[in-house]
Amino acid sequence: MVKVKAILVAVLLMVTVIIATGCNSTGAKMATIETVDITAEQALQMWQNKTAIIIDVRTPTEYQEGHIPDVANIPLDQITNRMSEIPKDKNVLLICRSGKRSGQGTSLLRNNGFNNVHNITEGMNGWTGPVVK
């Protein structure tokens, strides 16, 4: 009876460890985002925690007027020709001024197999993080 209890405790402990390890989003696997749209606040946290990269889809002129530090500028009208620059192994967040163009870019990329791309719904209008001018 004592051996059976010890075996049960060991099995339960192993199952707990396996479940806990599988649920850990800080491992080598990319943490998935369940929705296509995310808020600027969520985007800021992910960008600061380095769990996502941001791509600015505004025009070069808008980008130069103020952008998030170290964020690439791929204007919406260039996305189709520059898809090779967008990683598929990381969470990618698109941003524009208000969320409309980044939403269009998100749809375009998702229709081309980029399931890791998400729209920052408020755009730069809702961004509270650092901005380079």
ZIPEBEL-V643605 format. One record per residue. N is the residue number from 0. RES is the residue in three letters. PHI is phi in degrees with one decimal (* if undefined). D_LAST is the distance of its C-alpha to the last C-alpha in Angstrom with 2 decimals. Layout:
<<N	RES	PHI	D_LAST> <N	RES	PHI	D_LAST>>
This chain:
<<0	MET	*	71.85> <1	VAL	-65.8	69.79> <2	LYS	-63.7	68.68> <3	VAL	-63.7	67.60> <4	LYS	-62.3	65.48> <5	ALA	-63.8	63.89> <6	ILE	-66.6	63.11> <7	LEU	-61.2	61.63> <8	VAL	-62.8	59.41> <9	ALA	-63.9	58.26> <10	VAL	-64.6	57.53> <11	LEU	-61.6	55.60> <12	LEU	-64.2	53.56> <13	MET	-64.1	52.75> <14	VAL	-62.2	51.78> <15	THR	-61.4	49.49> <16	VAL	-63.9	47.76> <17	ILE	-62.7	47.41> <18	ILE	-64.6	45.92> <19	ALA	-62.9	43.51> <20	THR	-67.8	42.36> <21	GLY	-67.7	41.94> <22	CYS	-90.6	39.76> <23	ASN	-78.2	37.36> <24	SER	-86.5	33.95> <25	THR	-93.6	32.66> <26	GLY	-74.9	35.01> <27	ALA	-69.5	34.52> <28	LYS	-75.5	34.46> <29	MET	-75.9	31.34> <30	ALA	-69.3	31.37> <31	THR	-88.8	31.74> <32	ILE	-104.9	30.04> <33	GLU	-74.5	32.72> <34	THR	-113.0	30.81> <35	VAL	-76.7	28.70> <36	ASP	-95.5	26.37> <37	ILE	-133.3	24.56> <38	THR	-82.6	22.61> <39	ALA	-62.7	19.00> <40	GLU	-65.0	20.66> <41	GLN	-63.4	22.77> <42	ALA	-61.8	19.94> <43	LEU	-59.7	18.02> <44	GLN	-61.6	21.33> <45	MET	-64.9	22.08> <46	TRP	-66.0	18.76> <47	GLN	-65.0	19.15> <48	ASN	-83.2	22.82> <49	LYS	60.2	22.14> <50	THR	-99.5	24.57> <51	ALA	-158.6	22.29> <52	ILE	-109.8	19.51> <53	ILE	-116.3	16.99> <54	ILE	-121.4	16.51> <55	ASP	-90.1	14.13> <56	VAL	-102.1	16.52> <57	ARG	-76.9	14.48> <58	THR	-66.8	14.59> <59	PRO	-56.6	12.57> <60	THR	-64.6	11.32> <61	GLU	-62.3	10.26> <62	TYR	-58.9	8.67> <63	GLN	-66.3	6.57> <64	GLU	-71.4	5.66> <65	GLY	160.6	4.33> <66	HIS	-142.8	6.65> <67	ILE	-71.8	8.97> <68	PRO	-56.5	9.27> <69	ASP	61.8	12.04> <70	VAL	-99.3	12.70> <71	ALA	-69.4	14.42> <72	ASN	-110.6	13.94> <73	ILE	-124.0	17.48> <74	PRO	-54.1	17.71> <75	LEU	-51.0	20.67> <76	ASP	-72.6	22.80> <77	GLN	-110.3	22.62> <78	ILE	-57.0	23.50> <79	THR	-57.2	27.22> <80	ASN	-82.8	27.00> <81	ARG	-119.9	24.64> <82	MET	-57.6	26.44> <83	SER	-65.4	27.48> <84	GLU	-85.4	23.95> <85	ILE	-100.3	24.07> <86	PRO	-70.8	26.06> <87	LYS	-102.3	29.08> <88	ASP	-103.2	29.70> <89	LYS	-136.5	26.66> <90	ASN	-69.7	25.42> <91	VAL	-118.9	22.71> <92	LEU	-113.7	20.59> <93	LEU	-99.1	19.12> <94	ILE	-135.5	16.36> <95	CYS	-136.4	15.49> <96	ARG	-76.0	14.77> <97	SER	-123.4	18.19> <98	GLY	107.7	20.19> <99	LYS	-73.0	22.35> <100	ARG	-65.4	21.09> <101	SER	-66.3	20.55> <102	GLY	-66.2	24.10> <103	GLN	-64.5	25.38> <104	GLY	-64.0	23.86> <105	THR	-61.9	25.41> <106	SER	-62.0	28.75> <107	LEU	-59.4	28.68> <108	LEU	-67.7	28.06> <109	ARG	-63.6	30.60> <110	ASN	-69.3	33.10> <111	ASN	-110.8	32.70> <112	GLY	90.8	33.49> <113	PHE	-92.7	30.14> <114	ASN	-77.1	31.40> <115	ASN	-98.1	28.61> <116	VAL	-103.2	25.83> <117	HIS	-136.9	24.73> <118	ASN	-99.2	22.79> <119	ILE	-86.0	20.31> <120	THR	-62.7	21.97> <121	GLU	-87.9	19.52> <122	GLY	60.9	16.50> <123	MET	-64.8	12.97> <124	ASN	-59.9	14.97> <125	GLY	-105.2	16.67> <126	TRP	-71.4	14.16> <127	THR	-111.0	14.42> <128	GLY	-81.3	13.03> <129	PRO	-65.7	9.99> <130	VAL	-136.4	6.49> <131	VAL	-99.5	3.80> <132	LYS	-117.1	0.00>>
